[in-house]
Amino acid sequence: MKKLFYSMLAIATMAFALSSCEDVPAPYDDPNINHNSGKTVDENEIISETFASNFGQFEVVTPKGIAWVINYSTATGTGYNSKDKTNTESESYLISPEIDLSEVNEAYLTFLYIFRYKNNAGEDKVLITDEYTGDPTTTNWDDMTGTLTEGTDWDTFYSFDQNIPEKFLGKKAVRIALYYSGTDKSSRTWEVKNLKVMKGKAPEGNTPEMPTDLTGAGTKENPYTVADANKIIASLGNSTSDEVFIKGKVSKIDEVDASYGNATYYMSDDGSENGQLYVYRGSYLGGDKFKATSAFNVGDDIIICGQLVNFKGNTPEVTQGSWIYSLNGTVKDKTDPTAVNGTPEGDGSQGSPYNVAGALTYIKTLGDATSDNKYVKGIVTSITEVNIPNGNATFYISDDAAGTDKLLIYRAKNLNNTNYTAENEIAVGDEVVVYGPLVNYRGNTPEMTQGGYIVSTTHQGPNYGTYDNPLSITEAKALVTADAAWVTGEVVGFVEGDDFASGYTYFASAGQTSVNTNIIIDMGGNYTGVDFSMPVQLPRSFRSALSLANNPNVLGCKLVIYGQIGSYLNATGILSPTFVEVYDASGAVINTIGTRPD
């Protein structure tokens, strides 16, 4: 996770009046005073609590798990513990004192909030009642939540402004509750401050007005110019735009980070640094990850797709998640991750599990919601990670071995919800039925999210690959040791010194290295860097044909290797290969080294 951790809160710093880690001064003399029964600073104010240092006259009732707490000058509801990175099944209410609306014909609730991890399991609600029983679990509540805006950082607060439903106006003993829940698998996080009930009507949201003097339309056929994009950002206020297309030239490159596969750069209409637009951590052509070998230079003509925002009110930018649609005239569209090619089958029950096409079709109906647990069957087509310390595995399943439709199974447990104890307990080709919640994570990753597990599998033991179906890097690393295995990967660099992690070096150009004893191969695509790579030991007879020192044009070539799996340069690597086949970008064999085993 793919997912940000709540521990990020610990490093958030003081920033302006809306920072979640600020020591917010109380706007009244005493934050403990409930203004329904005492001092007020606004005649329209009925109740007010800042939650700067305590809950005031609000009451916390926690049927299970972790209660609401005061944290970073807010009331914070989450089941996630940032210290040990665990989740606790939780359900907690933050309940107001009685609110007297007996002489009020219009009122609204307002507060500031940060809401994160919307796609995680759980609920976050704003509830209201005039029939409080003393026990929130037996009280008949009305839900007045509406839509909570998911944030992207711990600094930006959004405003909740909702009219009190008419049925509660004129009532004497009204109570409002903020409710959150989460599971032992995942949790959302909600921070709330400066809660008030006010007389009158809630202010209407400020919908940004689009500039009228734009030259483009923001589509791939008619993208905005950079000047257009800057005008739109100036009109957005605190809002973030939908995804739009923007054309221009690369004017400055801050960083190409091959480890994370993104680039931070600037673009302008004429390629100069005048009127340029900041593009933060964008992806490469078609949404692929940037690699050290990716062609990307100042002066390139590009069309990108991304969201516009004035980050923190002082940084106009295309925010993280953008991707290049056209680079110097080469167009590559982003594949729709929820596209369904096969025929949907099943209903998600134990007796009739979804196939992958069926699961993808169902996920399309969920919107932002997470489903309850469903059964899905498929064939394991690739393995991203087997995490022994946490006992889970992340992998893809499909309805066929070719992976026509793919569903990510994220951090699932092994058979019967037990922990993985060895990396070879799952293999490509296994036919499995998995059970867990489905979601379209962040709107672009259909998956069975954390909390699922394998119900049945055909797994028989270690998979050592074949010439026609070699192991991926993660599958080969999962073996840890093997007398012989077939492995495939793409040549990306070499190891300087005797330690893989510290000596990992992307090869960029001829003459860069004199190292001829090893190369590095990785999985390519979206999986690059140390975690998805292996060092390959080169026997003397292979060095002239495979080492980057002697043969730099092998960079980027795909290899199929037959050799031992074991410890090499303080990592799991390939030792003493006896056969290597080299493929060019078109998939044609350009060299064969050694003898292919029977």
C-alpha positions, 0 to 999 in steps of 0.5 A: 500500500499501497496505504499511508500510515497514521504514524505520519501524524507524528511528523506533521509540523505546525503550519498556519492556523489549520495545521492538525499538529498545531497547538490551537489557541482556544477561541474562547476564554475557557474551552471547557465551557459549553456555550449552550448553558453559559458564556458565548461570543456570538448570539447565534451560537448555541453550543461550541467545543474546540476539542483543543485540549479536552472534550468539554461537556461532550461524552465519549461512549465506546462499545468496543475497542479504541475510544475517541481521544484528544490528539493534535488539538482535535477529537480523533477517532481511529482504531489504528495504533501508530506505535505498533502499526496495528488495528483494533476492532473499534466502535466509539461515539462522541456525544453532545450534551442536550441541545435546546432547540425549542425556540429555534426555527433554523440551525446548522452544525459546523466543524472542521475535519480531516478524513483519511483512508476512506476505502478502509473498513469502517464507518464515520457518521454524524448522528442526531436524535431527540430520543437519547436513551443513555445508551447510543447503541439502543438509541434511534439515531438519524444520519445527517452525515452527507458526504465527507471529503477525503483529505490527502495530507494532515494539514488541510481541514475541510468544513462540515456545514449541514442544516439541522433536519427540520424534525428536530427544530423546536425540540428541547433535548436534541443530541448530536454524536460523531461516530466511528468504527473500524475492524482489526484489519483496517481503520479510517481516521477522523480528526474534528475540531471547532464544533458548533451548533449555530442559529440560521442556515448553513453557508452554501459551499463555494463552488469554484467558477471556471475562467471563461477565457480558456483556450482548451477544454481539458480533454485529450483531444483538446487539452488545456494549455499551461496558461489555462491550467494556472488560471484554473488553479487560481479559481479553485480556492481550496478545491482540487479539480477533476482529472484534466489533460494539459499540454506543454513542454518540459521546462525543468526536471527536479527529479526522476526517482526510479525507486518509486517510479515517478518524476517531479518536474515543471512544464510551460507553454514554450519550454522556458521557465516563465509561467511554468506549472509544477508537476509533483511525482507524476508517472511515465507514459501511459501511467507506467513507472519511470525507470532510469532508462526512461527517455525524458528531457527538458524540451520534450513535448508532453500532454499529461493527465492529472488533477490541479490544486493550489497545495496548502494555498501557496503551491499551484501544481498538478498533484501526485498521481498524474501521468503522461498521455503523449510524449513527443508525439508517442501516445499511450493511454492508461489502461482502465483497471476495471475493464472486464474482458471475460464473462462474469460468473457467480454471485460471490457466495460460498456455493457460487464464488465470483470468477475474476470477471464477475468480481470486477463487474461487481466492484464497478457497482460499489463506487467508493464503498467497500463490500462485505466479504465475498468469495472469488475464484481464480488462478494466481498469475503473479506474486508481488510479495510474501510477507513472513513477519506479517503472515500475508501475501499480495498477489494477482488472480485471473480467470486464465493463465494469460491474466486477461482480467486481473484482481489484486489480492492485497495482504491476504492470509493463507489457507483457513486464515492462517499466517504464511510461514514460508515464501514458497507456500503460494505459487503462480498457477495455483487455483485458489478461492479467496474470501474477503472484502472487495473495493476499487481502491482510490478509484483505480485499483480493484482489489480484495483489500486487506482482511481476506484469506485463501479458502482453498488452493491447489498449491502442491509445493515449490514452483521452480518455473519452466523455460516456457513459464519462468518465475518472476523475481518475487516468485524466485525470491520466495524460493530463497534457495533452489538447486535450479530454477527458471527465472525471467527479468529485465537488465537494469544495472549492476552491484558495486561492492559486496552488498546488494542493497547498498551497492544497487546501481542503475546503469545509465550509459556506456562506460559507467562501470567496469563491474563485469561479475554481476548484473541486476534484473528486475520485474519491469513495469510498475515493479522496480527497485531493490524489492523487485530485483535480484543480483545475477552472478556471472560466470567467466564464460558469460561476462563478455556477453552479459556484463554491462562493462563489456556489453552495455547494449544488454541494458533493458533486455529481457533474460530467461535464466536457468541457475541456482537460487541462493544467497549472493551479495547479501541478498537472494540472487541467481548463482552459477547460471548455466543457460541464458537467453537474451531478448530485445524489445520486440521479443526476438531472441538476440543471444543464447549463452550456455546449454539449455537443459532438457 
